[in-house]
Amino acid sequence: MVQALLRIETLSPDAKGQHRWTPLMEAARDDRVNIVRTLLSSANVNISNTHKNGKTALWHAEMRKHQNIIRFSSTMTGPLPLRLIQPGGACRRALYRNTHALEDGHEKGAANGVTPRGPVAIAGGQRPYGRHPKADLKPPFTCGITGKAYSLAEVLEQIELLARALASDLGWQINTLTDSWATHRLSGVSCPTSSSCSQLELTNLIKAVNYKALFTCTPLLDQTLDAAAAVGIPSRHVYLLDLPPQLDRDTPVLLSTKSVDRLIKEAHSMTPIPLLRWSKGQGARQEAFICASSGTSGLLFATYDGISNRRETEMGLGVLPLSHGYVLYTISFVSVYRGDGVVILQSFDLFQTLEAVEKYSLRRLWLIPSMITAITKAISLVNRYDLSSVRTVVTAASPLKQETSALFSQLFPNCSLIQAYGLTEVSVMLTLTDMDDMMHGSSGCLLPAVEARLVDRGGSDIHEYHRAGELWVRTPGIMLDYLNNEEATREMITKDGWLRTGDLVEIRLSPKGNEHVFIVDGIKELIKVGVSRRPERPTRTRITHKTFSNSTQGMQVAPAEMESFHMLHAVVADAAVIPVPSETAGELPLAYIVMSPLAKHQDESAVREELYNHVKEALSQYKHLDGGIELTDSVPKTISGKTKRAILKERAKTLVRERNALAEVASGWREMAEYEESTMIQVLDFDSDSDKDY
């Protein structure tokens, strides 16, 4: 059994007058009374003025007053002592998650900046909006193309009006629905979907989730209408999101297709949707909703420090897909709740992003490693812009290389580079960089309320540092299950609640003695790809950073899905898909193909071209075989028929080295040819011995 201990330190001056962290006490996490008494005593609070468990507004007021001189860390005792380093507030998160403070008529949990318990009802606007006064709030969203900003009042009004229009247009009532904050207002469920989905993928997703309506934009309208028709959703239930003129295109729109703006205008004359009110005792008889864990509502407690210790609101960059769990949490949830503003761009274009940072004085950038790599490789371009406003860059979705992290920190010495690691299945985040103890290449330290263990291939716990094993975690934020997929759920989550992340991880000690999580590799076979809006078809000779432009977004490719798709083609007898490294895209899919007897005598170049186009025409761009297509006699497999991917990955390493070597030679010849073309060469005719010398 893993036990949690709390270590409490105070910031006090030493003999030379320098402030240092001094241990105050260490106790079991469930020893609430002693911890509370010690803390209140250290803050010079009269203990007699508090309840026996310290759960009062006075406690919160005093702790907020002294939050900069008291810090907490949590030590997990067990197979491996993974310390939870999170300065300030971890005790409050761990011990007072159910604490309520009622003061001056405010809602429970809202007094003195205490984070409200439960879901953030931003749509209803009934809870205090973050911890900042409304007058200090930034516009939640700003269009990075047109510069149009949407105030909090506008957002709340549009949510309410859109909910009215949807209820009328679709015949929905409270408790019967599906889509965004407006659908949440109707107790509905939203399923953000990647804009890179093909029509086939979207159709399958609609069937699995049981969509009732779709919101899209004109560039994606055709495939959305096709997918809707394939599953029986009428075109009148497909709604258009308005785009800036620069991004819109001249696409014919059906008369039955309404825009969101039109819905909102129609809703002005409609009756407001009533609040859901239950009679006394009804909650004991009827389930309101299933809350399998703290889920995303518990994330507020996990980020309490970030909310309470940041005294000012700030502007951030919204360039990542809003359908991604990482972005839903950081941009669509925490930033909006705090009162920060976000500048939204349609995708990562380096020029456009740098212009937005300079124009709007952005302080916080939410990025992924491939974007940071692109920035470090364009130093001359970056130096043209004033980026002095940037104070924090957060990266997640895949590990950031140690070398890239160090280079970025050299380029931006006044900017904090924060790395995070997590999964959608655990409500997004498991680790986060500790600003007091940063290590390049580290994904940070475990967040509070996260238990962790490393397991080797034999199923035994790993006790040593610098030894890789699969990371298993247990936390209140773990999902309930996969939708309609019990087998996948059983494979992912053990009976005692441990979730197998599928990632190969090492725990390393920092110079300060804290345990850091380093992601070594993915045990799961998901390929993490960076997406380009303007892809360039790679040659067979080399995989380079030129394969993708600087417009990148982190996406995942399941090899099994790709292999099944290849098997549908007549020329394929067997297939295996593995990742190969790319400097800016992270990873790219490479396919090993065994040709069928019918294709044995076909031209290999023609077969490769046919297979590449086969994928290109049916699947999303990030699933294209930009890592290459290799024809082979057989795919190595185990006795049970599983593909030996480790062997193929070793082959791929050799293949990449050979391609790069050939490319270097070709590059040298090109440079020589370009030099000869640009240099005037004088040809001298040597005379014979019989000629006179002058």
Secondary structure, DSSP 8 states (H G I E B T S, - for coil): --EEEEEEEEEEE-TTS-EEEEEEEEEETT-HHHHHHHHHHHTT--GGGS-TT--SHHHHHHHHHTTTTEEEEEEEESSS--EEE-TTTHHHHHH-TT-----TT--TT-GGG---SS---TTTT-S--TTS-GGG---SEEETTT--EE-HHHHHHHHHHHHHHHHHHH---TTS--SHHHHHHTT-------TT--HHHHHHHHHHHT-S-EEE-GGGHHHHHHHHHHHT--GGGEEE----TTT-------TT-EEHHHHHHHHTTS---------TTHHHHS------SSHHHHHHHHTHHHHHS--S--EEEE-S-TTSHHHHHIIIIIIHHHT-EEEE-SS--HHHHHHHHHHHT--EEEE-HHHHHHHHT-HHHHTTS--TT--EEEE-SS---HHHHHHHHHH-TTSEEEEEE--GGGTS-SEE--TTS--TT---EE-TT-EEEEE-TTS-B--STT--EEEEEE-TT--S--TT-HHHHHHHB-TTS-EEEEEEEEEEE-TTS-EEEEEEEESS--EEEE--SS-----SS---GGGS-S---EEEE-HHHHHHHHTTSTTEEEEEEEEEEETTTEEEEEEEEEE-GGGTTS-HHHHHHHHHHHHHHHS-GGGS-TT-EEE-S---B-TTS-B-HHHHHHHHHHHHHHHHHHHHHHHHHHHHHHHHHHS---------TTS---
